[in-house]
């Protein structure tokens, strides 16, 4: 009983804090589609946890119109997770028409549950009087479908993150700060919680003693995730408001550029790389390089991809590795540490430098220095 009371206080505190945080965010920060989705997700999860914490006969006899609201809310969890991942990865942008397709699970669930919601309060109370019998319906096909839907959407979000990581290399020469590893952590953590919820769900459905405890108390982790998201918003606001949209390089495949035009662009690029050494700029992007060369960005991207057979990321870091090799051989840099050579060569991360050097030189930087 004490544990249940503490759990309820914890969930109530989570909902109150999330509401206050959402209000402060709306009144003091720039509102984008990403922020709206995050606020919606945090409030939804907090309220879902509240309904779960007070899942008892007395509660729903006092508030009968809240019964089965949690069923409906579940249909929003998966789509929100996916859309948040998509918006953060691709940049806030505007709402797209196809985003509305993700409302279909909610609309379908609402249509199924509408007969219950439209019942008079007195009729609901009469049915809820037999709470144990009514509670068995919580484990019916609709909630099982919503559970599978959430898992499917999380897997879809993980696939989108994989594609995003690949797309980064077509735009940026350094991706360490843009990998958004925390999103993958969030997705894996959420997937783990959902799987624990599934164990608790079927533990209650089939009356398996140990697993039944998972049904309620996994929401402790869920509320903790909400706090974590709030922390990310407070400490890394640039993640949500300054992301650069990343183009799909496949759309350049049919640009209509003739072979001689591509060759001319690539020749100009190589000459510029040798004379001006733009790769020494740590935050070089395809946008900056295209602006310097006065070429359309998509034409430059196509020239790099087709002529070098590399992504922009590998193309630039290949030059940086060659610069580092020259410096490691040069006696004038013998008193420089390998990390100093890496940063002077245009790298912004020791991990990126080591990985790129091993890839292009076939050995580690320290091993290469010993050979000279």
NORKAQUI-V856680 format. One record per residue. N is the residue number from 1. SS is DSSP state (hx for helix, st for strand, lp for the rest). NEAR is the number of other ideal C-beta (glycine too) atoms within 12 Angstrom. Layout:
# NORKAQUI-V856680
n:N ss:SS near:NEAR
n:N ss:SS near:NEAR
This chain:
# NORKAQUI-V856680
n:1 ss:lp near:8
n:2 ss:hx near:8
n:3 ss:hx near:14
n:4 ss:hx near:20
n:5 ss:hx near:13
n:6 ss:hx near:15
n:7 ss:hx near:28
n:8 ss:hx near:28
n:9 ss:hx near:19
n:10 ss:hx near:29
n:11 ss:hx near:36
n:12 ss:hx near:23
n:13 ss:hx near:23
n:14 ss:hx near:36
n:15 ss:hx near:32
n:16 ss:hx near:20
n:17 ss:hx near:24
n:18 ss:hx near:37
n:19 ss:hx near:23
n:20 ss:hx near:19
n:21 ss:hx near:29
n:22 ss:hx near:31
n:23 ss:hx near:16
n:24 ss:hx near:17
n:25 ss:hx near:29
n:26 ss:hx near:20
n:27 ss:hx near:13
n:28 ss:hx near:14
n:29 ss:lp near:22
n:30 ss:lp near:17
n:31 ss:lp near:18
n:32 ss:lp near:28
n:33 ss:hx near:27
n:34 ss:hx near:38
n:35 ss:hx near:32
n:36 ss:hx near:26
n:37 ss:hx near:34
n:38 ss:hx near:42
n:39 ss:hx near:33
n:40 ss:hx near:30
n:41 ss:hx near:37
n:42 ss:hx near:39
n:43 ss:hx near:32
n:44 ss:hx near:35
n:45 ss:hx near:43
n:46 ss:hx near:37
n:47 ss:hx near:34
n:48 ss:hx near:40
n:49 ss:hx near:39
n:50 ss:hx near:35
n:51 ss:hx near:31
n:52 ss:hx near:39
n:53 ss:hx near:33
n:54 ss:lp near:30
n:55 ss:lp near:32
n:56 ss:lp near:22
n:57 ss:hx near:21
n:58 ss:hx near:13
n:59 ss:hx near:21
n:60 ss:hx near:28
n:61 ss:hx near:22
n:62 ss:hx near:16
n:63 ss:lp near:21
n:64 ss:hx near:27
n:65 ss:hx near:21
n:66 ss:hx near:27
n:67 ss:lp near:33
n:68 ss:lp near:36
n:69 ss:hx near:28
n:70 ss:hx near:32
n:71 ss:hx near:36
n:72 ss:hx near:30
n:73 ss:hx near:33
n:74 ss:hx near:39
n:75 ss:hx near:35
n:76 ss:hx near:36
n:77 ss:hx near:44
n:78 ss:hx near:37
n:79 ss:hx near:36
n:80 ss:hx near:39
n:81 ss:hx near:44
n:82 ss:hx near:36
n:83 ss:hx near:35
n:84 ss:hx near:45
n:85 ss:hx near:37
n:86 ss:hx near:37
n:87 ss:hx near:37
n:88 ss:hx near:44
n:89 ss:hx near:37
n:90 ss:hx near:31
n:91 ss:lp near:26
n:92 ss:lp near:30
n:93 ss:lp near:21
n:94 ss:lp near:14
n:95 ss:lp near:19
n:96 ss:lp near:16
n:97 ss:hx near:9
n:98 ss:hx near:12
n:99 ss:hx near:22
n:100 ss:hx near:13
n:101 ss:hx near:16
n:102 ss:hx near:32
n:103 ss:hx near:20
n:104 ss:hx near:18
n:105 ss:hx near:31
n:106 ss:hx near:27
n:107 ss:hx near:18
n:108 ss:hx near:22
n:109 ss:hx near:31
n:110 ss:hx near:24
n:111 ss:hx near:17
n:112 ss:hx near:22
n:113 ss:hx near:27
n:114 ss:hx near:15
n:115 ss:hx near:13
n:116 ss:hx near:27
n:117 ss:hx near:22
n:118 ss:lp near:14
n:119 ss:lp near:19
n:120 ss:lp near:14
n:121 ss:hx near:20
n:122 ss:hx near:12
n:123 ss:hx near:17
n:124 ss:hx near:27
n:125 ss:hx near:21
n:126 ss:hx near:15
n:127 ss:hx near:24
n:128 ss:hx near:30
n:129 ss:lp near:17
n:130 ss:lp near:16
n:131 ss:hx near:23
n:132 ss:hx near:14
n:133 ss:hx near:12
n:134 ss:hx near:24
n:135 ss:hx near:23
n:136 ss:hx near:15
n:137 ss:hx near:22
n:138 ss:hx near:29
n:139 ss:hx near:25
n:140 ss:lp near:19
n:141 ss:hx near:15
n:142 ss:hx near:26
n:143 ss:hx near:33
n:144 ss:hx near:21
n:145 ss:hx near:21
n:146 ss:hx near:37
n:147 ss:hx near:34
n:148 ss:hx near:23
n:149 ss:hx near:30
n:150 ss:hx near:37
n:151 ss:hx near:29
n:152 ss:hx near:23
n:153 ss:hx near:33
n:154 ss:hx near:34
n:155 ss:hx near:24
n:156 ss:hx near:24
n:157 ss:hx near:36
n:158 ss:hx near:28
n:159 ss:hx near:20
n:160 ss:hx near:29
n:161 ss:hx near:32
n:162 ss:hx near:19
n:163 ss:hx near:22
n:164 ss:hx near:36
n:165 ss:hx near:26
n:166 ss:hx near:24
n:167 ss:hx near:31
n:168 ss:hx near:34
n:169 ss:lp near:31
n:170 ss:lp near:36
n:171 ss:lp near:39
n:172 ss:st near:37
n:173 ss:lp near:42
n:174 ss:lp near:33
n:175 ss:lp near:35
n:176 ss:hx near:25
n:177 ss:hx near:23
n:178 ss:hx near:32
n:179 ss:lp near:27
n:180 ss:lp near:33
n:181 ss:hx near:19
n:182 ss:hx near:26
n:183 ss:hx near:38
n:184 ss:hx near:24
n:185 ss:hx near:20
n:186 ss:hx near:32
n:187 ss:hx near:36
n:188 ss:hx near:21
n:189 ss:hx near:25
n:190 ss:hx near:38
n:191 ss:hx near:29
n:192 ss:hx near:21
n:193 ss:hx near:35
n:194 ss:hx near:35
n:195 ss:hx near:24
n:196 ss:hx near:26
n:197 ss:hx near:37
n:198 ss:hx near:26
n:199 ss:hx near:24
n:200 ss:hx near:32
n:201 ss:hx near:31
n:202 ss:hx near:21
n:203 ss:hx near:23
n:204 ss:hx near:28
n:205 ss:hx near:23
n:206 ss:lp near:16
n:207 ss:lp near:13
n:208 ss:lp near:16
n:209 ss:hx near:12
n:210 ss:hx near:13
n:211 ss:hx near:23
n:212 ss:hx near:20
n:213 ss:lp near:20
n:214 ss:hx near:27
n:215 ss:hx near:30
n:216 ss:hx near:33
n:217 ss:hx near:29
n:218 ss:lp near:35
n:219 ss:hx near:38
n:220 ss:hx near:29
n:221 ss:hx near:29
n:222 ss:hx near:41
n:223 ss:hx near:36
n:224 ss:hx near:27
n:225 ss:hx near:36
n:226 ss:hx near:42
n:227 ss:hx near:26
n:228 ss:hx near:27
n:229 ss:hx near:44
n:230 ss:hx near:31
n:231 ss:hx near:19
n:232 ss:hx near:28
n:233 ss:hx near:34
n:234 ss:hx near:19
n:235 ss:hx near:13
n:236 ss:lp near:21
n:237 ss:lp near:22
n:238 ss:hx near:21
n:239 ss:hx near:32
n:240 ss:hx near:33
n:241 ss:hx near:23
n:242 ss:lp near:17
n:243 ss:lp near:29
n:244 ss:lp near:29
n:245 ss:lp near:21
n:246 ss:lp near:34
n:247 ss:lp near:25
n:248 ss:lp near:17
n:249 ss:hx near:29
n:250 ss:hx near:16
n:251 ss:hx near:16
n:252 ss:hx near:25
n:253 ss:lp near:14
n:254 ss:lp near:9
n:255 ss:lp near:22
n:256 ss:lp near:13
n:257 ss:lp near:25
n:258 ss:lp near:13
n:259 ss:hx near:14
n:260 ss:hx near:11
n:261 ss:hx near:21
n:262 ss:hx near:27
n:263 ss:hx near:17
n:264 ss:hx near:20
n:265 ss:hx near:34
n:266 ss:hx near:30
n:267 ss:hx near:18
n:268 ss:hx near:26
n:269 ss:hx near:36
n:270 ss:hx near:23
n:271 ss:hx near:15
n:272 ss:hx near:26
n:273 ss:hx near:31
n:274 ss:hx near:15
n:275 ss:hx near:13
n:276 ss:hx near:19
n:277 ss:lp near:22
n:278 ss:hx near:31
n:279 ss:hx near:39
n:280 ss:hx near:24
n:281 ss:lp near:25
n:282 ss:lp near:26
n:283 ss:lp near:25
n:284 ss:lp near:33
n:285 ss:st near:31
n:286 ss:hx near:40
n:287 ss:hx near:25
n:288 ss:hx near:24
n:289 ss:hx near:36
n:290 ss:hx near:28
n:291 ss:hx near:16
n:292 ss:hx near:23
n:293 ss:hx near:29
n:294 ss:lp near:14
n:295 ss:lp near:27
n:296 ss:lp near:22
n:297 ss:hx near:30
n:298 ss:hx near:29
n:299 ss:hx near:29
n:300 ss:hx near:40
n:301 ss:hx near:42
n:302 ss:hx near:35
n:303 ss:hx near:39
n:304 ss:hx near:39
n:305 ss:hx near:31
n:306 ss:hx near:24
n:307 ss:hx near:24
n:308 ss:hx near:25
n:309 ss:lp near:12
n:310 ss:lp near:25
n:311 ss:lp near:26
n:312 ss:hx near:42
n:313 ss:hx near:39
n:314 ss:hx near:28
n:315 ss:hx near:37
n:316 ss:hx near:43
n:317 ss:hx near:40
n:318 ss:hx near:29
n:319 ss:hx near:36
n:320 ss:hx near:42
n:321 ss:hx near:35
n:322 ss:hx near:26
n:323 ss:hx near:33
n:324 ss:hx near:42
n:325 ss:hx near:30
n:326 ss:hx near:21
n:327 ss:hx near:32
n:328 ss:hx near:35
n:329 ss:hx near:20
n:330 ss:lp near:18
n:331 ss:hx near:12
n:332 ss:hx near:12
n:333 ss:hx near:22
n:334 ss:lp near:15
n:335 ss:lp near:11
n:336 ss:lp near:20
n:337 ss:lp near:18
n:338 ss:hx near:28
n:339 ss:hx near:22
n:340 ss:hx near:19
n:341 ss:hx near:34
n:342 ss:hx near:37
n:343 ss:hx near:24
n:344 ss:hx near:27
n:345 ss:lp near:38
n:346 ss:lp near:32
n:347 ss:lp near:39
n:348 ss:lp near:29
n:349 ss:lp near:25
n:350 ss:hx near:23
n:351 ss:hx near:18
n:352 ss:hx near:35
n:353 ss:hx near:38
n:354 ss:hx near:27
n:355 ss:hx near:24
n:356 ss:hx near:40
n:357 ss:hx near:35
n:358 ss:hx near:20
n:359 ss:hx near:20
n:360 ss:hx near:26
n:361 ss:hx near:29
n:362 ss:lp near:14
n:363 ss:lp near:19
n:364 ss:lp near:24
n:365 ss:hx near:36
n:366 ss:hx near:21
n:367 ss:hx near:17
n:368 ss:hx near:26
n:369 ss:hx near:25
n:370 ss:hx near:12
n:371 ss:hx near:14
n:372 ss:lp near:20
